[in-house]
């Protein structure tokens, strides 16, 4: 799914990565027995949004690496409110940037020039 326009890394985070993180959080919170209403309150979204994550209608455009997905699953017991979500999401975003996962996702979504390099572009900051 390549877009015509090259998105900024921050746009990738907002439009693709954060919804995908929320999808995984929803999935793993449901596994612990949390109700969709409770998950919506914790994540700070509408219950209908949680339903879309469950049905894979939102947050399904990209996949994160197994390592990052595992870190999201490990974080679920630490998440009890919206502040915990912010802290953990920032941690996941840092890992995604530092690991080069951002570049992989960016290349999946846009036609980037061969010269695009994380060290030159600064996408890991």
C-alpha positions as CSV (number, residue, x, y, z in Angstrom):
1,X,0.0,0.0,0.0
2,X,2.2,2.8,-1.2
3,X,0.9,6.4,-0.8
4,X,1.6,9.0,-3.4
5,X,2.7,11.5,-0.8
6,X,5.7,10.8,1.4
7,X,4.5,11.2,5.0
8,X,6.6,12.6,7.8
9,X,7.6,10.0,10.5
10,X,5.3,11.8,12.9
11,X,2.4,11.4,10.5
12,X,3.2,7.7,10.3
13,X,3.0,7.5,14.1
14,X,-0.4,9.3,14.3
15,X,-2.1,7.7,11.3
16,X,-0.7,4.2,11.4
17,X,1.5,3.2,14.3
18,X,-0.5,4.5,17.3
19,X,-3.7,2.9,16.0
20,X,-1.8,-0.3,15.5
21,X,-0.5,-0.1,19.1
22,X,-4.0,0.5,20.4
23,X,-5.2,-2.5,18.3
24,X,-2.7,-4.8,20.0
25,X,-3.4,-3.3,23.5
26,X,-7.1,-4.0,22.9
27,X,-6.5,-7.5,21.8
28,X,-4.3,-8.3,24.8
29,X,-6.6,-6.5,27.3
30,X,-9.5,-8.5,26.0
31,X,-7.4,-11.7,26.6
32,X,-7.2,-10.7,30.3
33,X,-11.0,-10.5,30.5
34,X,-11.4,-6.7,30.3
35,X,-14.7,-5.5,28.7
36,X,-14.7,-3.3,25.7
37,X,-16.2,-0.4,27.7
38,X,-13.3,-0.6,30.2
39,X,-10.7,-0.8,27.5
40,X,-12.2,2.2,25.8
41,X,-12.0,4.2,29.1
42,X,-8.4,3.2,29.7
43,X,-7.3,3.9,26.1
44,X,-9.3,7.2,26.0
45,X,-11.3,6.3,22.9
46,X,-14.9,5.5,22.0
47,X,-16.3,2.1,22.6
48,X,-17.0,1.9,18.9
49,X,-13.3,2.4,18.2
50,X,-12.5,-0.6,20.4
51,X,-15.1,-2.6,18.3
52,X,-13.2,-1.6,15.1
53,X,-9.9,-2.7,16.6
54,X,-11.5,-6.1,17.5
55,X,-13.0,-6.5,14.0
56,X,-9.6,-5.5,12.5
57,X,-11.2,-2.5,10.7
58,X,-8.9,0.0,12.4
59,X,-5.2,-0.3,13.1
60,X,-4.8,-3.1,10.6
61,X,-2.9,-1.4,7.8
62,X,0.5,-2.3,9.2
63,X,2.0,-5.1,11.3
64,X,4.6,-4.5,14.0
65,X,7.5,-6.9,14.5
66,X,7.0,-9.9,16.8
67,X,9.5,-8.3,19.3
68,X,7.4,-5.1,19.6
69,X,4.2,-7.0,19.7
70,X,5.6,-9.1,22.6
71,X,6.6,-5.9,24.4
72,X,3.0,-4.6,24.0
73,X,1.7,-7.8,25.5
74,X,4.1,-7.6,28.4
75,X,3.0,-4.0,29.1
76,X,-0.7,-4.8,29.5
77,X,-0.5,-5.7,33.2
78,X,1.1,-2.3,33.8
79,X,-1.7,-0.3,32.1
80,X,-4.6,0.7,34.4
81,X,-5.4,4.2,33.2
82,X,-4.8,6.8,30.5
83,X,-1.5,8.0,31.9
84,X,-0.1,4.5,31.8
85,X,-1.2,4.3,28.2
86,X,0.7,7.5,27.4
87,X,3.8,6.3,29.1
88,X,3.8,2.9,27.5
89,X,2.9,4.2,24.0
90,X,5.9,6.6,24.2
91,X,8.1,3.7,25.2
92,X,6.8,1.7,22.2
93,X,7.3,4.6,19.8
94,X,10.9,5.1,21.0
95,X,11.6,1.4,20.4
96,X,10.0,1.6,16.9
97,X,12.2,4.6,16.0
98,X,15.4,3.2,17.5
99,X,15.1,-0.3,16.1
100,X,14.6,0.8,12.5
101,X,11.0,-0.5,12.5
102,X,9.9,3.0,11.5
103,X,11.9,2.8,8.3
104,X,10.4,-0.6,7.5
105,X,6.9,0.8,8.0
106,X,7.7,3.9,6.1
107,X,9.0,1.9,3.1
108,X,5.9,-0.3,3.2
109,X,3.7,2.8,3.0
110,X,5.6,5.1,0.6
111,X,7.9,5.1,-2.3
112,X,11.0,6.3,-0.6
113,X,14.3,7.0,-2.4
114,X,17.1,4.4,-2.0
115,X,19.2,7.2,-0.3
116,X,16.7,7.3,2.6
117,X,18.7,6.4,5.7
118,X,17.6,6.6,9.4
119,X,20.9,8.3,10.4
120,X,20.7,10.9,7.7
121,X,17.0,11.6,8.1
122,X,17.0,11.5,11.9
123,X,13.9,9.4,12.2
124,X,15.2,7.7,15.3
125,X,15.1,11.0,17.4
